[in-house]
Amino acid sequence: MNTAESSAVRGDLLSKGWSESETAEDAGLIIINTCSVRKTAEDRIWGRLGFYKKLKKNNDFKLIVIGCMAERLKDDIKSAFPAVDEVVSNFKKVEISSLIDTDISSIAAGKDGIDETYTFFENHGKLTESHSMIPIMNGCDNFCSYCIVPYVRGHEISRDNIEIMGEINSLTEKGVSEITLLGQNVNSYLFEKHDFSDLLKDILNETDIKWLRFTSSNPQDFTDKLIKLIDDSKRICSFIHLPVQHGSDAVLQRMNRKYTADEYKNLVRKLKNLSRPISLSSDLMVGFPGETDADFEALISLMNNVRFEEAFTYYYNPREGTKAYDYKDDVPHEVKLERLTRVIELQRRTSFEEKSKRIGSVEEAVIENVSKKDSNEILARTEKNSMVVYPGQITKMNEYVNIKLKDLRGNTFIGEAVCSN
Ligand code: SF4
């Protein structure tokens, strides 16, 4: 989401006559877009602010902080770093480019609290020449007990489907063939009775988008209607991020996740029974308050049952302002680390085994770059979002090619181009 919104702010500024500087020293304006979801993300921003504070001693530029950390820690940021000119509200960042030269303080964070309205950017630009990420909703109503998002992004607000289609149509005219729809809870999208499946259907029927992705889905909002649509259209990519967080019902309940491990496994079974193989990735958290050895083994058991192709793994970090902040953070740090190590090792093995099953198959991929390791190799990304390198010279960037997967090195496939005729 931050990548897409940073790209939108950048695009807005460029359209108003700003240009991009090569270095921070040359810039007249520096905007830092921040994330609050983990403590480590915030720690990095504090470090970055220290860097710009020093830079400002000898350089004249305006320093603006936006994003979720701006919403959560506006006063702390301003008092710790007077070098910051303004901390802009998460709900007003769409106005930055028009107010930057005149009245930026009118959209300061904290002025109006968490807004009930949210204005989406109209144009989120491109991630690559052929790929764009488009937010379709903002905020979250789930209030998972460990998560700060509902407090900094507010309630779920879905974007007008007509506007979404307008943005996609203008992107396809500029050569975009792959879209990732974004939302904190993307599949709970609902705009005037138009649900997420309806939106996907519109995109499939009314645009030439070749690859359609979406993230992040919440298991409880993954309807049978959506599953059928995925089965019916190969243009919806067969790699789905479906965060489970844990495998113990007791932990899931304390996390305020709205499904049980069995319900999650049933959903996975439906997805794995589709007419083409679906690969899954997930988010897995260890060390949540009250997690016992038995709870942890339930997570390991779920991982062995589902066999995710990829997973983002992390240990619990209390986030002030969330419900779980009031729980006793009673899993000792060394136990969190031990459990995380076990989860990472299991996931590494599983990823390798699951990906190895694809060796020998031919997959479509989009050319993204020359390989960093060898200029005689091309780096491409497959429909299942895996990186593959293969011998060759790029004649056209962002071209779609068929690649036979021959080997696996770490997380990257080694392949060879096959004739598509
Ligand atoms: S679904 Fe839960 S974890 Fe995801 S953004 Fe919403 S509250 Fe946070």
Residues whose N, C-alpha, C, O or C-beta is under 5 A from the ligand:
A	BS01	SF4	C140 N142 F143 C144 C147 V149 Q184
